[in-house]
Amino acid sequence: MSQGGFDFVANGPRMLGRRLFGASAIVFAVVSLLWHDSSMWQELLPLSAPFGTIAGWVLFIAQLAGGIAMLIPRTASRASLVLGAVYGLSVLSCVGSIVAAPRDPGGYINGFEQLAIFCGTLAVYAATERDAARAIVLGRAARLGLGACALSFAWAQIIYLQYTASLVPAWLPPNQVFWTNLTTVAFALAAVAMLIDRQARLAMRLLAAMTALFAVLVWIPLIAAHPAALSNWSEIGENDLIAAAAWLVAGAARA
């Protein structure tokens, strides 16, 4: 493995992103195996029985194995292929939902969330790629994909303004709507920076930090209040996957 690739998965702050990504994939897989009403199970409903159930078990066990392998530097590249296949298939299933109900924003939102996670796997693979030219192309694709996802996150918060505001801790001054609007603008600005490649790495770092902060301020308190609610565990797993993906794509970006 090339020096740069091995450093990416084994050393420094990038290792933290890879570990968070792997741990979050494990959490998300375990919750999905326990909770058959999760969004990824719902995406398998069009498959007739028993194929949907079989496909679900295969995907979530692969996700669990990929998450564990992502924690190990020497297997991170192979883990990115396994997890990339899982999240790539999830993106494709969301495309099917969009085609079936093009006016429903939920399909688009779920699709871009899965695409953001897929970009994280692409970043890990790009950083371990021996061919420098190919690594640059893959890193650029991950950046552009994540930029499109950040734009969709801003749009989603506008569409679901009241719901998003309800998740903001009420004790944060000045009010919940202020922070919802501020994070919406932050998503939009990060998207523009990534899409036009101006201060893109900084934008991705800040995006990762902001998304990780959502876990601390929103999902951890909800889990503490309702530890048996698997939906909250699923949300924090997906949230942290996106945060780690943004950190990883920033690490794979070329200056």
N, C-alpha and C positions, 0 to 999 in steps of 0.2 A: 504494500500500500504506500502511496506517496506520502512524503513528509507532511505536506499541507493537509491531506485527507485525514491522516492519523491524528494530527494535532486537533483537527476539528472535533473529532468524536472523543478524544481522550483527555484534553487539557483545557484549563481556563474556564471563563464564563460560558463558553459554548457547551461544555460538559453539563452545566446546570440545565440548559435548555433541553438537551437530549434526555437527561434523567427525568425532568418534569414531563416531557412528552411520553416517555416510556411508562412512568408511573400513572399518568392520567389515562393512557390507553388501557392499562390494567384495570383501573377503577371503572372505566366506562364499559369494558368487556364484562367484568364481574356483575355490575349492576344490570346490564342487559341480559345476562344469563339468568339472573334472579327475577327480573321484572319484564314480563312479556308484553307490557303495554308501552315500552319505550319507543321512541320515534323510529329507531332502526328496525325494530320488529314490525312496526306498522308499514314500513316501506316494503316488507316482504309479503304483505297480505295478498297482492295480486297473484302470487304463485299459489297454485292449487295444493291442497293437502295431499300427501305429507311433505311435498317438496319445499314449501316455505319454512317449515320447522327444521327440516334437515339443513337447508341453506343457512338458516339463522345460527344453528349450532356450529356449523363449519366456520362461518364468518367470525363468530365471537370467540371461538377457541383459537382461530388464527390470530385474531386481534390480541388475545391474552398472551399467546406465545410470542407474537411480534413485540408486544410491550416489554416482556421480560428480556428478550434479546436486545432491545434498544438500550437497556441499562448496561449492557456489556460492550465495551469499546470495539472489540474484535468482531462482534457480530452485528454491529449497528447498521452496516451497509446492507446486509441481507435482511435485517429487520425492516429497513426502509422499504424494501421491495414487497415484503409480506403486508405491511401496514398500508403501503401505497395501493396494493391490489384491493384491500378491504375498503379503504375510503374512496378509491376510484369507483368501485362498484356501487358504493352508497351514493356517490354523485350521480351516476347513471340512473339509479332508481329514482332519484329526485327529479331527474329530467322526465321520466315517465309520468310522475305525479303532475309536473307542470303541463305536459301535453294533455293529460286527462282533465285538468282544471286550470286553464291558463289565467283565469281571473283571481285565483286564490293566492294571496301573497305567501302563504305558508310554505308552498313548494319551493318558491324562489329562496326564501330565507333559509330553509333547511339545506337546500342545495349549495348555497354559498358558504354556509357553515362547514359542511363536509369538504367543500373545495379548499377552504382555508387550511383545514387539517391535512388534506392531501398535499398542499404546498409545503407543509413541514416535512413530510416524508421525501418530497422531491429535493428539498434543501439538503437533507442528510445525504441522500444519494449523490447529489451534485458535488458536495464537499469531499466525498470519498472517491470521486471519479478520477481516474488516472489521466485521461485525455483533457488537457486544460481547456481547449476550445469547446469541447462538449460540456464541460463543467460550467463554463461561462453561459452557454446557451440555456442549460437547465436552471442555473441560478437566476437568469433573467426571466425565464418563464415563471418561476416560483414568485418572483417579485411582482410581476404583472398580474398574476393570478390573485395574489394576496391583496394587491391594490384594488382589483375589482370587488373582492370580498369586503374590504373595508368600506367601499362605497355602498355596498348592499346593506352593511350594518347600520350606516347612517340613515339610509332609507327605511330600514325596519324600525328604527327608533322613532322616526317621524310617523310611520303608519300606526305603531302601537305606543304612542306617546303616554297615554294614561297608565297603561300596564307597566311600561318601563319606569315611569316616575314612581309607581307604587313599590318598586323594588328598592328604591333609594332609601337608605336609613332616614327616618323622620327627624333624627336629632342633628343631622348635618345642616348647618346654616348656609345660605339663607332659606332655601326650600328645595323640595324634591324636583320640581319642574326646572329650576335653574341648572341643577347638575345633569339632568337629562338633556337639556339643550346644549350644555357645554360639552358633554361627551359626544353628542351627535356631531357638533362642529369639529371636534377632535378627530372622529372617524373620517369625516369628509376631507379634512386637511391632510391626514395621513394618506388617504387614498390618492389624492392629487400628487403628493410628493413621490409616492411609489410609481404611479403611472407615468409621470414625466421624468422620473429619475433625478429629482432635485432634493438633496438631503434625505434620500430614501432610507438610508441605513438608520439615521437618527429617528426618522418617522416610525420605522419598524420597531426600534427599541422602545420608544415611547408608547407605541400601540401595545406592545407586549406588557409593559409595566402597568398601563391603564387596565388592560384586561385581567391581569393578575390581581390588581386591586379590587376588581369586581368580586373575585372569589373571597377576599378577606372581608369586604364590607357587606356583601349580599349573601353569598351562598354558605359560608361557614356559620354565620349567625342563624340562618334558616335550618341548617343541619343540626346545630346545637339545640334549637327549639323543637325540631321535629326529626329526631335521628332515624325513625322508622320509615320516613317518607323517601322511598327510593328515587322519586323524581328529582329531589334536590341533589342527591348523590350523582345522578346522571347529568344534571346541569353543571355541577362543579367539575365533573370529569371532562365534559365537552368544553367548558370555559377554559380550563387549564390547558387542554390540547391546543386550542386556538392561541392562547398566550405563548405557549412553548413554540408553536409553529412560527409565529411572528419573530420570536427571538432567533430561531434557527435560520429562517430566511435572511434575516439581517446578517447573521454570521457567515452565510454562504455568499452574500453579495460581494461583488468585486468593487474595490474603491475606485 
